[in-house]
Amino acid sequence: MLSSNSVLDALSGVHAAHEWGSAPDGVPPTLRGKPFWVDLEQVTTRCAFSYVDDGWHPHWAALAEYQRDNDIDHSGSTLARFFASFVPTTLHEALFSPASTPIAPFDRLPPLPLDFCKRIWELDKDRVDSLLATAPENLTPRGNPHYGPVSADWVRREFGRIVRIYESVRSTGYRPEHVEDGYVHGYFLVRGSRYRFVVLEGNHRLAALKVLGERRVAATLWPSLPLVRYEHLDEVVKQRGLVFSADAARSVFLQLFEETGRRKARDLGMEVLPGAESMVAER
């Protein structure tokens, strides 16, 4: 399987059109559908909760609790407290924090549908209009793995799901090639020689791997957007016709690139344990 550095090397030689997905398929043919390894230490999520060793993610924190006490009930878990506390009313609050200074136009866009967050680098006017025109029932919070509000039953099912995945990986090992949809999916953020991998699908699996002490995860590239470079953000905004400015793009990029999730968790009043060693398995 390829390494993340091999994938980044391959992407660096691709025409810029691939970087921001203006080609029919943003992933070059040599990488299309090819799984590769990503260090968990470089993985973050669409709402800037990360899997770096000094980071924080609600699924990871909840599984760490379960690992210490298998009898913990979902209603008393970090997961339940997180969904009760993190209830953004705008896209800005979902991306950043309710306590942060609002950034236009994110402060005027709703947090749902989830594609607002998932496709942040693809938000041109047509896509925004299409998302806003989504059927009313799809704009109503019904439960999602990224923020509240959610029902108590939804928390129960979500907690059960991450526990099942954790127990499965713990008993059989991590074998992504032998499991249906065993790879996580996402895209790279690159600034200079540093990178982050923003996972768009696979958070439950990531939490289990982190708590079990795994150091890497098998991933594939998000088809329409494999890579966003900080140094090219002005071009990204212009070429894709995004509804936000280059300055706003830089704010989003840096939030996803630098935020570990701990500050956001503290802003939400969540308990954040003092060290990574208290949140992951003995290696």
N, C-alpha and C positions, 0 to 999 in steps of 0.2 A: 504494500500500500504506500502511496506517496506520502511525503512529509509536507507539513504546511509551508516550509521554506521552499520546497520544490514547486509547490503550487504558486506561491508568490513570485518566484523567479519566472515561471511560465507566464503569469499575468503581466509581469513588468514589460514583456516584449510584445504585448498585444496592442493593437491600435487603440487609441483613446476612446473610440466609439464603444468598444466593449466595456470600458470601465464604467460608463454611466448608462449602459443598456440601450443606446440608441440603435444598435444593431438588432435584427429580429430576435436573436438569442444572445444575451450578454456573455454567456460562457463560451469561450473558444472551443472548437471541436476537440482539441487534444485533451481538454479537461472535462468535457461534458459527461456527466454521470459517473465520473471517476471519484471513488472515495479516497480520503486522505486523513492523516492524523493531525489533530490540533491539540496543543498543550492546554489543559484545563485552566492553567494559570493565565491564559490569554482570552478566555471566553467571558463575554458579557451578554446582556439581553436587551431587548428593545426598550425596556424601561430603566436601563442602567443599574440593574441589580446583577452582580457579577459572581463568578466562581473563582476569582483569584483567592489566594490563601488568606489574605487579610480583608476579603470582601464579605458580602452578605446577600443571600437570596432566600425568600420565604420557604421555598420547598426544601432547600438545603438545611435551613435552620430547623424546620419541623422534623425532618428525618434524623437530624442529630439528636433532637429530643427523644424521638422514638428509639434510637439506638441506645440511649441511656436508660430508657424506661419503656419497655414494650407494652405496658398496660396503659399508657397515656391515652386519654380520650380525645377525639378530634376537636370537641368543643372547648377543651382547655389548652389547645395547642397554639404554637406561634402562628400556624397557618390561619386559624380562626381569628386571632387578634389582628393579624395583618390585613385580612380582607375587611374587617370591621373598621380599621384605621385608614387604609389607603383607598379612598373613594374619590378619585379626581373628577372634577366637573368640567375640565377642559383638557385638550390635548397637551397644553403646556404643563399642567399639573401632573399628567401621566408621565411625561418625559423628564421633567425636572423635579419640582417639589412644591407643595402648596405654599411654602414659605419663601419661595424664590421670586425675583422680580419678573413680572409677565413679559413675554416676548411675542410680538405680533408675527404672523397671524395665529400662532398656536393658542393664544389666550382667547381666541374667538371661535376655535374649532372644537367640536365635541370629542370626548375620549372614545366614543363608539360610533361606527363599527371599528373593530380592532385593526382593520387595514390602514387606518390613519397612522397608527404607530408602526405597523408592520412594513408599510410601504412609504415610509417618511421621505425617502430619496426619490420617490416617483410621484410626488404630489403636485402634478400640474393642474391647471384649472379644470380640465375635463374630468380627471379622476376625482378631484374634490367635489365637483358638482354631482358626479355619479354617486359618490359615497353619501353625500347629503340627501340625495333623492332616494336612498335605500328605504325599503318598506319600513314603516314606523315600528313594527315589532322587532326588526333587526337593530333598531337604535335603542331599544329598551334593554337595560342590563338583565341578562338571564344567567349570568355566571360565566366567568372566564378565568384562566389561570394567571392573569397579570394584575388585576385589581378588582375591588368591590364596586358596587354592592353585589353580594351574592346571598343566596338562601342558606340556612343551616344545613339543609339536606345536600346542597351543592358542596359545601365544605366537607361534609362527611364522605361524599363520593370522591372528592379530590384527594383527601387525606388517604383514603383507602387505595386509591390508584398509585400514589407515590410509594406507599408501603409495599404493595404487591410487586412493583417494579424493583424496589430495593431487595426484597426477599428473593426474587427470581435471580437477580444478578449475584446476590450473595451465595446462593446455593449452586448455581450452574456456571458462574464466572461470566466475564464480559466477552461475548462472542457476537459482535455486531453483524458479521457476515452470515450467521445462521439464524438470525431473527428477522421476521418480516418488519420492514421499515426500521432496520436497526441503526441507521445513521441519522445524526442530527443534521439540520440544514441551516445555512446562513450565509453571511457574506463578510468580507474583510474590510476593516478600516485600517488605513496605513498612513502613518505620519513619520517621514524620514525613514529610519531603519526599524521603527517599532510598528507593531500591529496589534489589533484586537480582532477577534472573530465574534460577530454579533449573531447569536443563534436565534432563528425564527421559529423553528420547530424542534422539540426534543428536550424541553426543560425538565420533565419528570425523570428522564433517563440520566440527565446531567447531575441532578441532585443525588441520585443513588450512587453514581460513580464517584462523586466528590466525597460523600460520607464514607464510602468504602475504601477511600485512599487511592483510587486510580489517578494517574497523572495525565492521561490523554484520552481523547474521544475521537471516534471515527465520524467524519463529516463529509457532506457534499455541498457544492456551491448552489446558492439560490439562482435559478436560471437566468433571470433578467437583470441581476445586479450582483456580480461577483466581487466588486471592489470599488471602494470610494477612497480617494486620496485627499488628504487635507490640503496639499499644495495645489490641487486642481479644483477646489470648491467653487471658485468664481466661474469656471467653465462648466462645471456640473449644473449649477443653477441656471446658467444661460442656455446651455444645450438642451436641457430637459424642460425648460420653461416652468421651473418650480414656482409655487405661489409665495415663497419666502425669499428673503434677500440672502446675499452671500454672507453677511454678518450673522444672520440668524442661522444659516447653515453651519457656520463655524461654531456657534454656541451648541447646536445639537451634536455636532461631531465631537467636540471636547467633552460634553457631558457623557456621551457613550464611551469615549476613549479613556477618560480619567476617573470618573465616578466609580467607586467600588461597590456601592450599595449601602455601606455602613452609615454614611452621613444621612442618606435618605431615610434609612431605618430609624436613626435617632430622631430625625425631624418628625417622624410619625409616632414617636414615643415607644418604639419597639426596644426590647432588651437586646443589646448587642454584646456578646461575650468578648472578653478582653483579648483572646488570641486564637489564631487558627488551630492551635493544637487542641483546643477545647471543643472544636467543632468537627474534626475529621478523625477517622479511625487511625489507630496506631499503624505505622507503616513498617 
